[in-house]
């Protein structure tokens, strides 16, 4: 839920948010720099996405970053799937194994 409205998210977004959480915990100064750049650029870019084909293209372009984020999550976190699952609790059930 965001601003009282249910939002649709995919695993790629959950992984990116979990990675951001790790970045904030491990390197807070670097996180602030990255977040400032993202905040200045992401929304203006997103305003130009008006077709499902462009959205699909961006999803595919983001795949290598998703894999890097996932590799880092699995490297630094004891239960990375739990961290991913709790990003948007209504989308998936956390796995509390391990």
VOMARDO-211400 format. One record per atom (N, C-alpha, C, O): x, y negated, z; residue in three letters. Coordinates in steps of 0.2 Angstrom, whole numbers, plus 5000, padded with zeros to 4 digits. Each point is the difference from the previous one (the first is absolute). Layout:
BEGIN
XYZALA
...
//
This chain:
BEGIN
500450065000UNK
499649945000UNK
500449945000UNK
500549995004UNK
499449964992UNK
500349945000UNK
499549944999UNK
499650004995UNK
500449965010UNK
499549945000UNK
499350035000UNK
499549974997UNK
500450095006UNK
499350035001UNK
499850044994UNK
499450024999UNK
501049984996UNK
499950044994UNK
500450064999UNK
500650005001UNK
499250064997UNK
500450064999UNK
500449994993UNK
499749984995UNK
500950035006UNK
500450004994UNK
500350074998UNK
500050045004UNK
500149974989UNK
500250064998UNK
500750004999UNK
500349954997UNK
500150105006UNK
500750005000UNK
500250074997UNK
499650055000UNK
501049954997UNK
500350074998UNK
500650025004UNK
500249955004UNK
500050104995UNK
500650035004UNK
500649954999UNK
500449995004UNK
499749994990UNK
500549954998UNK
500149945005UNK
500549985002UNK
498949994999UNK
499949945004UNK
500250025007UNK
500349975004UNK
499450094998UNK
500250025007UNK
500750015001UNK
500349985006UNK
500050054989UNK
500850015001UNK
500349945000UNK
500549995004UNK
499349964992UNK
500449935000UNK
499949975007UNK
500449975002UNK
499050035000UNK
499949975007UNK
500350035005UNK
500349975005UNK
499850104995UNK
500450045005UNK
500749985000UNK
500349995005UNK
499950004989UNK
500749984999UNK
500149935002UNK
500649995004UNK
499049974995UNK
500049935003UNK
500150005007UNK
500349965003UNK
499350085000UNK
500050015008UNK
500750025002UNK
500249975005UNK
500150084992UNK
500650025002UNK
500549944999UNK
500549995004UNK
499549984990UNK
500449944999UNK
500049955005UNK
500549975002UNK
498950015000UNK
499949955006UNK
500350035006UNK
500249965004UNK
499750104998UNK
500350035006UNK
500750005000UNK
500449985005UNK
499950044989UNK
500850025000UNK
500449934998UNK
500549995003UNK
499249974993UNK
500449944997UNK
499549945000UNK
499849984995UNK
500049995011UNK
499549955000UNK
500249944996UNK
499549974997UNK
501150015003UNK
500249944996UNK
499950014993UNK
499749964996UNK
500650105001UNK
499950024993UNK
499350004998UNK
499849984995UNK
499850055010UNK
499350014998UNK
499649934999UNK
499649994996UNK
500649965008UNK
499749945000UNK
500249974993UNK
499549964997UNK
501150055000UNK
500249974994UNK
499650044994UNK
499749964996UNK
500250105005UNK
499750044995UNK
499249985000UNK
499749994995UNK
500150015011UNK
499249985001UNK
499949934997UNK
499549994997UNK
500949965004UNK
499949944997UNK
500050004993UNK
499649964997UNK
500950075000UNK
500050014992UNK
499450034998UNK
499749984995UNK
500150085008UNK
499450034998UNK
499449955001UNK
499550004995UNK
500449975010UNK
499449955001UNK
500049954995UNK
499449984998UNK
501250005000UNK
500049944995UNK
499850034993UNK
499849964995UNK
500450105003UNK
499950034993UNK
499550054999UNK
499749994995UNK
500150055010UNK
499550054998UNK
499349984999UNK
499750024995UNK
500049935009UNK
499449984998UNK
499949964993UNK
499650024997UNK
500949945002UNK
499949974993UNK
500150054995UNK
499649994994UNK
500850065006UNK
500150054995UNK
499350045000UNK
499850014994UNK
499950015011UNK
499450045000UNK
499449964997UNK
499650044998UNK
500449905002UNK
499549964997UNK
500050014992UNK
499449994997UNK
501150045000UNK
500050014993UNK
499850074998UNK
500150024994UNK
499850025011UNK
499850074999UNK
499250014999UNK
499750005005UNK
500150004988UNK
499350004999UNK
499850064996UNK
499450004999UNK
501050055000UNK
499850064997UNK
500250065004UNK
500650005003UNK
499150054996UNK
500250075003UNK
500650024997UNK
500450045003UNK
499849954991UNK
500650024997UNK
500649965002UNK
500550045001UNK
499449905001UNK
500649965003UNK
500150035007UNK
500650005002UNK
498850015002UNK
500150035006UNK
500350065000UNK
500550025005UNK
499450034991UNK
500350064999UNK
500749994998UNK
500450045003UNK
499849924993UNK
500749994998UNK
500449975006UNK
500650035001UNK
499149935003UNK
500449985006UNK
500050055005UNK
500650015003UNK
498950044998UNK
500150055004UNK
500650054998UNK
500450025004UNK
499649994990UNK
500650044997UNK
500649975001UNK
500550035002UNK
499649904997UNK
500649975001UNK
500250005007UNK
500650005002UNK
498950005003UNK
500250005007UNK
500250075002UNK
500250015006UNK
499750044990UNK
500250075002UNK
500750015003UNK
500150035005UNK
500449954991UNK
500750005003UNK
500149975007UNK
500350035004UNK
499449914997UNK
500049975007UNK
499650045005UNK
500350015005UNK
499250024993UNK
499650055005UNK
500550055002UNK
500050025006UNK
500350014989UNK
500550065002UNK
500549985004UNK
500250045005UNK
500149904994UNK
500649975004UNK
499749995007UNK
500350025005UNK
499149954996UNK
499749995006UNK
499950065004UNK
500150015006UNK
499650044990UNK
499950075003UNK
500650035003UNK
500050035005UNK
500549974991UNK
500750035002UNK
500249965006UNK
500350045005UNK
499749904995UNK
500249965006UNK
499650025006UNK
500250015006UNK
499149994993UNK
499650025006UNK
500250075003UNK
500050015006UNK
500150044989UNK
500150075002UNK
500750005003UNK
500250055004UNK
500349904995UNK
500650005003UNK
500049975007UNK
500450035004UNK
499249924997UNK
500149965006UNK
499450025005UNK
500149985006UNK
499450054992UNK
499450025005UNK
500050075001UNK
500050044996UNK
499849985010UNK
499950065002UNK
499450034997UNK
499950064998UNK
499549905002UNK
499450024997UNK
499749954995UNK
499649965001UNK
500850044993UNK
499849954995UNK
499350004998UNK
499749954998UNK
500050115001UNK
499350014998UNK
499549975005UNK
499549974998UNK
500750035008UNK
499549975005UNK
500149924999UNK
499449975001UNK
501250014998UNK
500049934999UNK
499749974994UNK
499649955000UNK
500450094995UNK
499649994994UNK
499350005001UNK
499649964998UNK
500150095005UNK
499350015001UNK
499749955004UNK
499449984999UNK
501049995006UNK
499649955005UNK
500049934996UNK
499849955004UNK
500550044991UNK
500049934996UNK
499349984999UNK
499849955001UNK
499850104996UNK
499349984999UNK
499650075002UNK
499950044996UNK
499949965011UNK
499750065003UNK
499450034996UNK
499950065001UNK
499749904996UNK
499450024997UNK
500150044994UNK
499650034997UNK
501149975000UNK
500150034994UNK
500250075000UNK
499950044996UNK
500449985010UNK
500350075000UNK
500150025008UNK
500049955004UNK
500050114997UNK
500150025007UNK
500750015001UNK
500450034996UNK
499949955010UNK
500750015001UNK
500250075002UNK
499550045002UNK
501149984996UNK
500250065001UNK
500550005007UNK
500549974999UNK
499250065006UNK
500449995006UNK
500450065002UNK
500150025006UNK
500250024989UNK
500450055001UNK
500749985001UNK
500249944998UNK
500250105005UNK
500749995000UNK
500249965006UNK
500649995002UNK
//
